[in-house]
Amino acid sequence: MGRILGRVLWAAISLAAALSLGVVASNRGEPVNSTWLVVASVCTYLLGYRFYAGFVAARVMALDDRRATPAERLRDGHDFEPTNKWIVFGHHFAAIAGPGPLVGPTLAAQFGYLPGFLWIVIGAVLGGCVQDFVILFGSLRRDGKSLGQMAREEVGRIGGFTALVTVLLIMIILLAVIGLVVVNALKDSPWGTFTIAATMPIAVFMGLYLRYWRPGKVGEASLIGFVLIVAAVFGGQAVAQSAALAPWFTLSGKQLAACLIGYGFLASSLPVWLLLAPRDYLSTFVKLGVVILLAVGIVLLRPDLQLPPLTRFIDGTGPIFAGKIFPFCFITIACGAVSGFHSLISSGTTPKLLARERNARGVGYGSMLLESFVAVMALIAAASLHPSVYFAVNSPAGIVGAGPAAATATITGWGFPVTPQDMGTLAQDVGEKSLFNRTGGAPSLALGMAHIFVQSTGGQAFMGFWYHFAIMFEALFILTTLDAGTRVGRFMLQDLLGQVSPRLGRTGWMPGVLGTSAVIVLAWGYFLYQGVVDPLGGINSLWPLFGIANQLLAAVALCVGTTILVKMHGARYMWVTCVPLVWLVVVCFTAGWQKIFSPLPALGFLAQADALAAGAQTATTGALIFNARLDAAVTGIFLVLVATILIDSVRVWIGILGGSRTAKSTETPFVPTQLMEES
Amino acid sequence: MIAFLRSVAQIVAQVLAELADQNAYQRHLAAHNTVHSPEEWRNFQDEHWAAKSRRGRCC
């Protein structure tokens, strides 16, 4: 009876998924309600989890709860500790959830909501979740080893070194691009700048509170910190309205970039307990709270999507970033569907906490499904804005023209009528002077979120508060990624330099710490500055570069995953990781090739440099030409690095499948578990 | 139903405790066979964050 009921239930879920996907994909001419997107995504996730992840867990990985996990075998009370699966799930999700799934779908909405939505859902179920799950499984069977260690052992020394260099380079581009998102959200915004500036002394206060006044009271300190940052959001309004204070917090893009670079250096050099740790606690709790709040708001309000399913910009002429729907929709969505960075988490803390092998399915596959759902919510928030507002906010002045009149004329010409008065009223509602040319995705996402929060709570007067609360939320955890990422980059550089001079590798030697911090900060700071002075807004160049890099790291992880599966089963199940791998390689190499060699100056870095060289020369032309050529070189380096590990991996697979190489397993031998109760 | 809600609330509280490093701190105390004190918390913080701040950050 139960079995029949189960089949009926799954048939109903399949039907609901098919019906809602059909509505989302085929509706034309009238706004689609966001409920269809929620139902379509949730039902597809359930099916993916129940059937595909179930198949991979049972047949491909043969997860075995009788086998002791590293958490049990290597239990040390620190890193290795068998932990309840729900706690590991929360821990893993909090670690993988970054700004990417919020910003990427917002930017990709320039193609309309449909392509982004389909890729977020399908890409996650067949690609992103599989990558996270397979790497978690691989690490779980190898004493919790990192991706780099697995690459070295499974593929070879070249693969291991390539993975390390790729991660370091990607980190630099990531930090630059998320820094640019913050700069573009805060420039000429005294309210936003004050609020974000206030989070720093608040974090230091929390650090001192936790260290000396109330040691160990993290919840208490985080609650006080949260109350203080909400007060700072209100305080920002008073600052913006003050003739004396507002100028102090009205900063240009260049000034904000300089502040961020200085902040990154300080955060990387200061004791971790003073700034980084308290910010991390605060950011984690605020992040989870706002994601839940957004989900509740969307379910309660069920907004109609104002953006069309497809826009005219699928032809590659989009104002936010150049390039056709293929491959740039997939590159831009990035972390919402597939994120290479997740492989670092899946082979980091998480495998050291899992008490049972079968918990890997919920944690590895399930967490990525939730991350994908966050991306769907971000897409809904952005697509519920009127298209004219969406494009006015996200388009750079270099494309739509400087000044409200020029910008609104251009956007109206695209078929999205808007007037300077409309945008002026909206800016006034949220307490800003202007909302034009705020590229980067964060302001338009904040507008969408503010609309949802205001309509859910019924207080239009709080539009300004909610907009700046959303900006604060985005900037808070972007800056947390920025300061922690700078520190991680510093450690990676110290590890590399330590091979040359052991003193440079010592984390306690202050000249080494300051020197390597400066190198990392200047590296991402250079790209950030380049984005700030870019006449096309910077996002056009940097976000695709980041997207390509992130997806290429996923390709590296899938190479390692495929090698593991080939060693386990031969060719039988290698399609599980090979299908997403082939797709990512095709997408990334097409995008990378176009970004380097496209003859269109808006798209190709080299063509952009040539166009600048042929045009009128100004004081900054030389620097812009150099930047475009540098971007082309960085893209080329990414492609060469990943081609190297790909060729190395294919060589290993052919050797194993052809019989010229033994499929030597690096799995730790089976040890029966002694854990009795279900964890 | 009440039992279910109670277990959900317990899981949420445990997840929050994990994210606030309270569970890791309890493990640290147990591993060092000691009890909470300001000095011990500072030792834990230094040890825990020295490792945590080396890990990759997601985007």
Interface residues (C-beta under 8 A of the other chain):
Chain A: D76 G77 H78 D79 E81 T83 N84 W86 I87 F89 G90 H91 A94 A95 I96 A97 G98 P99 G100 V167 M171 L174 I178 L210 R211 Y212 P215 G216 V218 G219 S222 V272 W273 L276 A277 Y281 T284 F285 L288 A334 C335 S339 F341 H342 L344 I345 G348 T349 T481 A484 G485 R487 V488 F491 T507 F546 N550
Chain B: I11 Q14 V15 L16 E18 L19 A20 D21 Q22 N23 A24 Y25 R27 H28 A30 A31 H36 S37 P38 W41 R42 Q45 D46 E47 H48 W49 A50 A51 S53 R54 R55 G56 R57 C58 C59
